[in-house]
Amino acid sequence: MQIEILLSAENDILNAITFYDKQSSGVGSYFLDTIMSDIESLHIYAGIHVRIWGYHRLLSKRFPFSIYYTTEDDTVYIYAILDNRREPLFAKERLVTAGNQI
């Protein structure tokens, strides 16, 4: 299984790293390691997660973030990595715009 992180999700990761590094030095790197580990788990578990707004949602193990993805043939497309502490309508609106990337 191939995993493709789309530009919108890459930007989400960079924004979160910046946010966590402002909180405390090194936390951004820990966030990146954790999210990448969660993403790597999709090699095994892609497609088993609950579907919300047309996307599968994987909850991060260590941070309050969700990874929104779809599967097509042998590829996982990651559209967004969003903070669960935000208003749910933000996620819905964000995913509507993210769907135009492939």
C-alpha positions as CSV (number, residue, x, y, z in Angstrom):
1,M,0.0,0.0,0.0
2,Q,1.3,3.4,-1.0
3,I,0.6,6.5,1.1
4,E,0.4,9.9,-0.4
5,I,0.2,13.0,1.9
6,L,-1.4,15.8,-0.1
7,L,-0.3,19.4,0.2
8,S,-3.2,20.4,2.4
9,A,-2.2,17.8,4.9
10,E,1.5,18.7,4.7
11,N,0.5,22.3,5.6
12,D,-1.6,21.0,8.5
13,I,1.4,19.2,9.8
14,L,3.7,22.3,9.5
15,N,1.2,24.5,11.2
16,A,0.8,22.0,14.1
17,I,4.6,21.7,14.5
18,T,4.9,25.5,14.6
19,F,2.1,25.7,17.2
20,Y,3.7,23.0,19.5
21,D,7.2,24.4,19.2
22,K,5.9,27.7,20.4
23,Q,4.5,25.9,23.5
24,S,7.8,24.1,24.3
25,S,11.0,23.4,22.5
26,G,11.0,19.9,20.9
27,V,7.3,19.2,21.2
28,G,6.9,20.0,17.5
29,S,9.4,17.2,16.6
30,Y,7.6,14.8,18.9
31,F,4.3,15.7,17.2
32,L,5.8,15.0,13.8
33,D,7.2,11.6,14.9
34,T,3.9,10.7,16.4
35,I,1.8,11.7,13.4
36,M,4.2,9.9,11.0
37,S,3.9,6.8,13.1
38,D,0.1,7.1,13.0
39,I,0.3,7.5,9.2
40,E,2.6,4.5,8.8
41,S,0.0,2.4,10.6
42,L,-2.2,2.9,7.5
43,H,0.0,0.4,5.7
44,I,-1.8,-2.2,7.8
45,Y,-5.1,-0.6,8.9
46,A,-6.2,1.6,6.0
47,G,-9.9,1.5,5.4
48,I,-11.0,0.2,8.8
49,H,-11.6,3.6,10.4
50,V,-15.0,5.3,10.8
51,R,-16.1,7.3,7.8
52,I,-17.0,11.0,8.4
53,W,-18.0,13.4,5.6
54,G,-16.8,10.9,3.0
55,Y,-13.3,10.3,4.6
56,H,-11.9,7.8,6.9
57,R,-10.8,9.3,10.2
58,L,-7.8,8.0,12.1
59,L,-7.4,9.4,15.6
60,S,-3.8,10.1,16.6
61,K,-2.6,8.1,19.6
62,R,-0.8,10.9,21.4
63,F,-2.2,14.3,20.2
64,P,-5.8,15.5,19.8
65,F,-5.6,15.3,16.0
66,S,-7.5,13.4,13.4
67,I,-6.1,12.2,10.1
68,Y,-8.6,12.2,7.3
69,Y,-7.9,10.0,4.3
70,T,-9.4,8.0,1.5
71,T,-8.3,4.8,-0.2
72,E,-8.2,4.1,-3.9
73,D,-6.8,0.9,-5.4
74,D,-3.5,0.5,-3.5
75,T,-3.1,4.1,-2.5
76,V,-4.0,6.0,0.7
77,Y,-4.6,9.7,0.1
78,I,-4.2,11.9,3.2
79,Y,-6.3,15.0,2.8
80,A,-6.1,16.7,6.2
81,I,-4.7,16.4,9.7
82,L,-6.9,18.5,11.9
83,D,-7.0,19.5,15.6
84,N,-10.0,17.9,17.3
85,R,-10.3,20.9,19.7
86,R,-11.6,23.1,16.9
87,E,-15.2,23.6,16.0
88,P,-16.5,20.5,14.1
89,L,-17.9,22.6,11.3
90,F,-14.3,23.8,10.6
91,A,-13.3,20.2,9.8
92,K,-16.3,19.7,7.6
93,E,-15.7,22.9,5.6
94,R,-12.0,22.2,5.4
95,L,-12.6,18.7,4.0
96,V,-15.0,20.0,1.4
97,T,-12.1,22.1,0.0
98,A,-9.5,19.4,0.4
99,G,-11.4,17.0,-1.7
100,N,-10.4,18.8,-4.9
101,Q,-6.7,17.9,-4.7
102,I,-6.4,14.7,-6.6
